[in-house]
């Protein structure tokens, strides 16, 4: 029983670590999209309405 509990705790820890890594990647992607969108709007000869 103790081994099963230890195994479960390790699995949950790895899952949490993967979620944390995924959240970091999502934030990076969101920042990239915002910055890229701003650059496109600044360079565009046409006014973009959102």
Backbone as a printed PyTorch tensor [residue, N CA C, xyz], in Angstrom:
tensor([[[  0.8270,  -1.1930,   0.0000],
         [  0.0000,   0.0000,   0.0000],
         [  0.8710,   1.2560,   0.0000]],

        [[  1.9360,   1.2300,   0.7910],
         [  2.8370,   2.3830,   0.8790],
         [  3.5010,   2.6720,  -0.4700]],

        [[  3.8840,   1.6200,  -1.1730],
         [  4.5020,   1.7940,  -2.4960],
         [  3.5110,   2.3940,  -3.4910]],

        [[  2.2650,   1.9670,  -3.4250],
         [  1.2480,   2.5290,  -4.3090],
         [  1.0390,   4.0120,  -4.0290]],

        [[  1.0280,   4.3920,  -2.7690],
         [  0.8540,   5.7940,  -2.4000],
         [  2.0420,   6.6300,  -2.8810]],

        [[  3.2450,   6.1210,  -2.7010],
         [  4.4330,   6.8340,  -3.1800],
         [  4.3920,   7.0020,  -4.6940]],

        [[  3.9910,   5.9590,  -5.3770],
         [  3.8930,   6.0140,  -6.8320],
         [  2.8650,   7.0490,  -7.2670]],

        [[  1.7280,   7.0880,  -6.5850],
         [  0.6840,   8.0610,  -6.9020],
         [  1.1790,   9.4890,  -6.6690]],

        [[  1.8830,   9.7120,  -5.5790],
         [  2.4200,  11.0410,  -5.2760],
         [  3.4100,  11.4720,  -6.3560]],

        [[  4.2470,  10.5680,  -6.8120],
         [  5.2020,  10.8840,  -7.8800],
         [  4.4710,  11.2090,  -9.1770]],

        [[  3.4300,  10.4510,  -9.4820],
         [  2.6650,  10.6870, -10.7110],
         [  1.9980,  12.0630, -10.6710]],

        [[  1.4180,  12.4080,  -9.5410],
         [  0.7630,  13.7110,  -9.3980],
         [  1.7990,  14.8220,  -9.5110]],

        [[  2.9540,  14.6280,  -8.9250],
         [  4.0190,  15.6280,  -9.0110],
         [  4.4620,  15.8500, -10.4450]],

        [[  4.6240,  14.7660, -11.1980],
         [  5.0190,  14.8960, -12.6110],
         [  3.9210,  15.5750, -13.4140]],

        [[  2.6800,  15.2490, -13.1240],
         [  1.5600,  15.8740, -13.8350],
         [  1.5240,  17.3720, -13.5420]],

        [[  1.7240,  17.7530, -12.2970],
         [  1.7420,  19.1790, -11.9350],
         [  2.8890,  19.9040, -12.6270]],

        [[  4.0220,  19.2610, -12.7200],
         [  5.1820,  19.8640, -13.3810],
         [  4.8860,  20.0740, -14.8680]],

        [[  4.2370,  19.1090, -15.5000],
         [  3.8820,  19.2450, -16.9160],
         [  2.8760,  20.3740, -17.1170]],

        [[  1.9260,  20.5020, -16.2030],
         [  0.9370,  21.5870, -16.3000],
         [  1.6460,  22.9290, -16.1440]],

        [[  2.5790,  23.0240, -15.2130],
         [  3.3260,  24.2680, -15.0270],
         [  4.1000,  24.6250, -16.2930]],

        [[  4.7470,  23.6490, -16.9070],
         [  5.4950,  23.8910, -18.1400],
         [  4.5540,  24.3280, -19.2570]],

        [[  3.4040,  23.7090, -19.3240],
         [  2.4250,  24.0680, -20.3490],
         [  1.9290,  25.4950, -20.1420]],

        [[  1.6920,  25.8840, -18.9040],
         [  1.2370,  27.2400, -18.6130],
         [  2.2920,  28.2660, -19.0190]],

        [[  3.5550,  27.9560, -18.7830],
         [  4.6340,  28.8560, -19.1870],
         [  4.6370,  29.0130, -20.7040]],

        [[  4.5110,  27.9100, -21.4250],
         [  4.4940,  27.9690, -22.8930],
         [  3.2970,  28.7510, -23.4100]],

        [[  2.1430,  28.5820, -22.7870],
         [  0.9400,  29.3150, -23.2070],
         [  1.1510,  30.8060, -23.0000]],

        [[  1.7280,  31.2050, -21.8470],
         [  1.9900,  32.6240, -21.6010],
         [  2.9750,  33.1880, -22.6210]],

        [[  4.0030,  32.4030, -22.9640],
         [  4.9630,  32.8500, -23.9730],
         [  4.2820,  33.0470, -25.3160]],

        [[  3.4290,  32.1280, -25.6900],
         [  2.7100,  32.2220, -26.9560],
         [  1.7730,  33.4230, -26.9660]],

        [[  1.0610,  33.6490, -25.8730],
         [  0.1670,  34.8030, -25.7870],
         [  0.9460,  36.1060, -25.9270]],

        [[  2.1040,  36.1970, -25.2610],
         [  2.9290,  37.3940, -25.3450],
         [  3.4290,  37.6020, -26.7710]],

        [[  3.8600,  36.5340, -27.4160],
         [  4.3290,  36.6140, -28.8020],
         [  3.2200,  37.1160, -29.7240]],

        [[  2.0180,  36.5850, -29.5470],
         [  0.8860,  36.9830, -30.3890],
         [  0.5680,  38.4640, -30.1800]],

        [[  0.5390,  38.9050, -28.9150],
         [  0.2530,  40.3230, -28.6500],
         [  1.3100,  41.2200, -29.2740]],

        [[  2.5990,  40.8820, -29.0780],
         [  3.6770,  41.6990, -29.6190],
         [  3.6550,  41.6960, -31.1400]],

        [[  3.4240,  40.5460, -31.7310],
         [  3.3810,  40.4410, -33.1830],
         [  2.2010,  41.2380, -33.7400]],

        [[  1.0650,  41.1790, -33.0820],
         [ -0.1200,  41.9160, -33.5200],
         [  0.1560,  43.4240, -33.4780]],

        [[  0.8180,  43.8830, -32.4180],
         [  1.1440,  45.3050, -32.3080],
         [  2.0990,  45.7420, -33.4180]],

        [[  3.0960,  44.9080, -33.7070],
         [  4.0450,  45.2360, -34.7670],
         [  3.3480,  45.3210, -36.1190]],

        [[  2.4620,  44.4170, -36.3880],
         [  1.7350,  44.4130, -37.6630],
         [  0.8830,  45.6740, -37.7640]],

        [[  0.2130,  46.0370, -36.6940],
         [ -0.6320,  47.2380, -36.7090],
         [  0.2030,  48.4940, -36.9240]],

        [[  1.4010,  48.5470, -36.3140],
         [  2.2550,  49.7230, -36.4520],
         [  2.8010,  49.8570, -37.8730]],

        [[  3.0760,  48.7530, -38.5440],
         [  3.6560,  48.7810, -39.8630],
         [  2.6150,  48.8590, -40.9800]],

        [[  1.4070,  48.5510, -40.6560],
         [  0.3680,  48.4950, -41.6730],
         [  0.0180,  49.8970, -42.1710]],

        [[ -0.0630,  50.0750, -43.4960],
         [ -0.4430,  51.3850, -44.0280],
         [ -1.9400,  51.6480, -43.8680]],

        [[ -2.6910,  50.6310, -43.5530],
         [ -4.1350,  50.7680, -43.3800],
         [ -4.4750,  50.7020, -41.8900]],

        [[ -5.4450,  51.4590, -41.5080],
         [ -5.9050,  51.4090, -40.1210],
         [ -6.7000,  50.1390, -39.9110]],

        [[ -6.3100,  49.3580, -38.9190],
         [ -7.0190,  48.1040, -38.6350],
         [ -8.0090,  48.3600, -37.5090]],

        [[ -9.2380,  47.9830, -37.7270],
         [-10.2670,  48.1380, -36.7060],
         [-10.6160,  46.7700, -36.1540]],

        [[-10.5630,  46.6820, -34.8180],
         [-10.8770,  45.4000, -34.1720],
         [-12.1360,  45.5240, -33.3640]]])
